[in-house]
Amino acid sequence: PRTEDPEAIIADILPGLEGSGTPYQVICDRVEAIHWAMDHAQPGDVIALCGKGHETYQEVNHEKHHMDEREIVAEHLAGK
C-alpha cells in the first residue's frame, strides 16, 4: 500500500465484486490472506498471487518490510 490506507484500497475494489455473485473474502493483511487462500483452496482451484512481481518487500508508510511471496508459500506448504 506504500502510503495509501489499505482499507481505502479495499473500499475502492469492493464495488466491482459486490453483486457479481462471486464469493470473496476480505483480508487486509497480505500474508494472512495468502495463508487463508492456501488453507481454503479445493482441488482444481487456482490461487493467483498478483501484485508484488520481482519485489521482495512491502512498503508501508515509507518503510520497507521483507516479504517474499515465494517464501510465504514455501513455508506454509512445509508446515502442512
N, C-alpha and C positions, 0 to 999 in steps of 0.2 A: 503493500500500500504506500510505501515511501512516506509522504507527508499527509496523504489522504486518510480520512476516517474510514476504517474497514466497514463499519455499519452503513455509512453513506454509499459506499460502493455496492454493497448488497442491496440496499434500498433502490438503487438505480437498475439493478439486474432483475429484481423480483417481478416487476410488471410483465416482463417477457415470458416468465414461467407461469404466472398465475393465469388460470383459465385455459392453459394448454392441455390439461388432462394428464400431464406427465408428472409422476410423483417426484418430489425433490426433498432434500434435507438441507437446512441452512446450518452450517458450522463455520464460524468465523475463523477459528484457528486452523491454519493450513495443515499442520502435522496431524492434529486431531481429525481433520476431515479426510486425510489420506488413510489413516487407520480405520475410520468408520467405513469408508468405501471398501477397503480390503476385507473387513470383517463381515460386511453385508453382501458382498458380491456372490452371485449364484453362477452355476455352470452356464457358460455361454455369454455371460456379461462381459463387457469391456470397460475397463477403468482408464480414462484418458487424463493424464496429468499434464495440463497445459499452462503455460504462462511463465515458467522460470527459464526454460531453454538452457543455455550454457551457464547461467548464473548459479553459483553455489552459495548464495547468501540471500537473505531477505532484508530489505532496508525498511526500517520503521523509525520515523521521526529523526531522520538523518543519521541513524546508527545502523551499521551493517551487522547482521547476526548470521552465523553459519547455518545454512540449511540446504542440503543436497537431497533432492527427491529420490535419487538412486539409493542413497544411504538409508533414507527413511523406509523405503520399500524393502530393501535387503534385510535391515534389522527387524522389521515387522515379520517378514517371512521366516527369519531364523528363530524368532520367538514362538512360532506356531508348533 
